[in-house]
Amino acid sequence: MSEQILRLDLPWDERTFLEGAQLAYDYDMRHSWRRYMGWFFIALTQFGVVAALLRGSIGLLLISTLLVIYWYGLRWPMRRWMLRRFFAREERAQKLQVALSEDGICLDEACLPWEGFRRAILAPAGALLEMGGGTFLYFPRRIVPDDEHWNRLAERLRKHIDRVVRFDESTPHTRRKV
């Protein structure tokens, strides 16, 4: 392994796991056809509410109301609950030593070459690296000591990963409590 460019302590805990999962979800939903299908779904559901009120159909009104409540209020809490269950069952909290070098990223003893990463998403909250097959590596911004180190990390990702995108997840419809 070549000389280390940046060394970080990565806490792999439930909070970090949920932040990375939320960033991946928000980015994929904002850049996916599923977002527009969701809008279509909401429009149909709201038309169902109106039709139920006009025709007096309590069953249709109940179903439409439950779907609207799910879409606007329960979708992320249910997903967060499932992710927490997964983390509790499959993962264990630990602190990983991360070292970036010219050859790749080393997590404790395992080294991942830069060629193994398909894309990187740089967001104000952190950097999300996709390895393929639904596997991600998330670096929260809070573990990087200062802006200079963050810029070095971003520069290294841009240099070695073909597809690096910037994502501002701060719009009101994507901000959620993790």
Contacts in CASP RR format, 6 or more apart in sequence:
PFRMAT RR
TARGET T0000
AUTHOR 0000-0000-0000
METHOD contacts of the structure
MODEL  1
MSEQILRLDLPWDERTFLEGAQLAYDYDMRHSWRRYMGWFFIALTQFGVV
AALLRGSIGLLLISTLLVIYWYGLRWPMRRWMLRRFFAREERAQKLQVAL
SEDGICLDEACLPWEGFRRAILAPAGALLEMGGGTFLYFPRRIVPDDEHW
NRLAERLRKHIDRVVRFDESTPHTRRKV
1 99 0 8 1.000
1 101 0 8 1.000
1 103 0 8 1.000
1 106 0 8 1.000
1 111 0 8 1.000
2 101 0 8 1.000
2 102 0 8 1.000
2 103 0 8 1.000
3 101 0 8 1.000
3 102 0 8 1.000
4 99 0 8 1.000
4 100 0 8 1.000
4 101 0 8 1.000
5 100 0 8 1.000
5 101 0 8 1.000
5 102 0 8 1.000
5 152 0 8 1.000
5 156 0 8 1.000
6 99 0 8 1.000
6 100 0 8 1.000
6 149 0 8 1.000
6 152 0 8 1.000
6 153 0 8 1.000
6 156 0 8 1.000
7 97 0 8 1.000
7 98 0 8 1.000
7 99 0 8 1.000
7 100 0 8 1.000
8 97 0 8 1.000
8 98 0 8 1.000
8 99 0 8 1.000
8 100 0 8 1.000
8 139 0 8 1.000
8 143 0 8 1.000
8 144 0 8 1.000
9 95 0 8 1.000
9 96 0 8 1.000
9 97 0 8 1.000
9 98 0 8 1.000
9 143 0 8 1.000
10 16 0 8 1.000
10 95 0 8 1.000
10 96 0 8 1.000
10 97 0 8 1.000
10 98 0 8 1.000
10 107 0 8 1.000
10 139 0 8 1.000
10 143 0 8 1.000
11 93 0 8 1.000
11 94 0 8 1.000
11 95 0 8 1.000
11 96 0 8 1.000
11 143 0 8 1.000
12 91 0 8 1.000
12 93 0 8 1.000
12 94 0 8 1.000
12 95 0 8 1.000
12 96 0 8 1.000
13 93 0 8 1.000
13 94 0 8 1.000
14 84 0 8 1.000
14 87 0 8 1.000
14 88 0 8 1.000
14 93 0 8 1.000
15 178 0 8 1.000
16 138 0 8 1.000
16 140 0 8 1.000
17 83 0 8 1.000
17 87 0 8 1.000
17 91 0 8 1.000
17 138 0 8 1.000
18 80 0 8 1.000
18 83 0 8 1.000
18 84 0 8 1.000
18 87 0 8 1.000
18 178 0 8 1.000
19 125 0 8 1.000
19 126 0 8 1.000
19 138 0 8 1.000
19 140 0 8 1.000
19 178 0 8 1.000
20 128 0 8 1.000
20 136 0 8 1.000
20 138 0 8 1.000
20 140 0 8 1.000
21 79 0 8 1.000
21 83 0 8 1.000
22 76 0 8 1.000
22 176 0 8 1.000
22 178 0 8 1.000
23 121 0 8 1.000
23 123 0 8 1.000
23 125 0 8 1.000
23 126 0 8 1.000
23 128 0 8 1.000
23 138 0 8 1.000
23 167 0 8 1.000
23 169 0 8 1.000
24 121 0 8 1.000
24 128 0 8 1.000
24 130 0 8 1.000
24 136 0 8 1.000
25 79 0 8 1.000
26 167 0 8 1.000
26 169 0 8 1.000
26 174 0 8 1.000
27 121 0 8 1.000
27 123 0 8 1.000
27 128 0 8 1.000
27 165 0 8 1.000
27 167 0 8 1.000
27 169 0 8 1.000
28 34 0 8 1.000
29 35 0 8 1.000
29 174 0 8 1.000
30 167 0 8 1.000
30 174 0 8 1.000
38 71 0 8 1.000
41 67 0 8 1.000
41 71 0 8 1.000
42 68 0 8 1.000
42 71 0 8 1.000
45 64 0 8 1.000
45 67 0 8 1.000
45 68 0 8 1.000
45 71 0 8 1.000
46 64 0 8 1.000
46 68 0 8 1.000
48 60 0 8 1.000
48 61 0 8 1.000
48 64 0 8 1.000
49 61 0 8 1.000
49 64 0 8 1.000
49 65 0 8 1.000
49 68 0 8 1.000
51 57 0 8 1.000
51 60 0 8 1.000
52 58 0 8 1.000
52 59 0 8 1.000
52 60 0 8 1.000
52 61 0 8 1.000
52 64 0 8 1.000
53 61 0 8 1.000
70 78 0 8 1.000
76 176 0 8 1.000
80 178 0 8 1.000
96 107 0 8 1.000
96 108 0 8 1.000
97 106 0 8 1.000
97 107 0 8 1.000
97 108 0 8 1.000
98 105 0 8 1.000
98 106 0 8 1.000
98 107 0 8 1.000
98 139 0 8 1.000
99 105 0 8 1.000
99 106 0 8 1.000
100 153 0 8 1.000
100 156 0 8 1.000
103 111 0 8 1.000
103 113 0 8 1.000
103 114 0 8 1.000
104 111 0 8 1.000
104 112 0 8 1.000
104 113 0 8 1.000
104 114 0 8 1.000
104 160 0 8 1.000
105 111 0 8 1.000
105 112 0 8 1.000
105 114 0 8 1.000
105 129 0 8 1.000
105 137 0 8 1.000
106 112 0 8 1.000
107 137 0 8 1.000
112 131 0 8 1.000
112 137 0 8 1.000
114 160 0 8 1.000
114 161 0 8 1.000
116 131 0 8 1.000
116 132 0 8 1.000
117 129 0 8 1.000
117 130 0 8 1.000
117 131 0 8 1.000
117 137 0 8 1.000
117 160 0 8 1.000
117 161 0 8 1.000
118 130 0 8 1.000
118 131 0 8 1.000
118 132 0 8 1.000
118 161 0 8 1.000
118 163 0 8 1.000
119 129 0 8 1.000
119 130 0 8 1.000
119 161 0 8 1.000
119 162 0 8 1.000
119 163 0 8 1.000
119 164 0 8 1.000
119 165 0 8 1.000
120 127 0 8 1.000
120 128 0 8 1.000
120 129 0 8 1.000
120 130 0 8 1.000
120 157 0 8 1.000
120 161 0 8 1.000
120 163 0 8 1.000
120 164 0 8 1.000
120 165 0 8 1.000
121 127 0 8 1.000
121 128 0 8 1.000
121 129 0 8 1.000
121 130 0 8 1.000
121 164 0 8 1.000
121 165 0 8 1.000
121 166 0 8 1.000
121 167 0 8 1.000
122 154 0 8 1.000
122 157 0 8 1.000
122 164 0 8 1.000
122 165 0 8 1.000
122 166 0 8 1.000
122 167 0 8 1.000
123 166 0 8 1.000
123 167 0 8 1.000
123 168 0 8 1.000
123 169 0 8 1.000
124 141 0 8 1.000
124 168 0 8 1.000
124 169 0 8 1.000
124 170 0 8 1.000
125 140 0 8 1.000
125 141 0 8 1.000
125 169 0 8 1.000
126 138 0 8 1.000
126 139 0 8 1.000
126 140 0 8 1.000
126 141 0 8 1.000
127 138 0 8 1.000
127 139 0 8 1.000
127 141 0 8 1.000
127 153 0 8 1.000
127 154 0 8 1.000
127 157 0 8 1.000
128 136 0 8 1.000
128 137 0 8 1.000
128 138 0 8 1.000
128 139 0 8 1.000
129 136 0 8 1.000
129 137 0 8 1.000
129 138 0 8 1.000
129 139 0 8 1.000
129 157 0 8 1.000
129 161 0 8 1.000
130 136 0 8 1.000
131 137 0 8 1.000
139 153 0 8 1.000
141 150 0 8 1.000
144 150 0 8 1.000
144 153 0 8 1.000
154 164 0 8 1.000
157 164 0 8 1.000
158 164 0 8 1.000
169 175 0 8 1.000
END
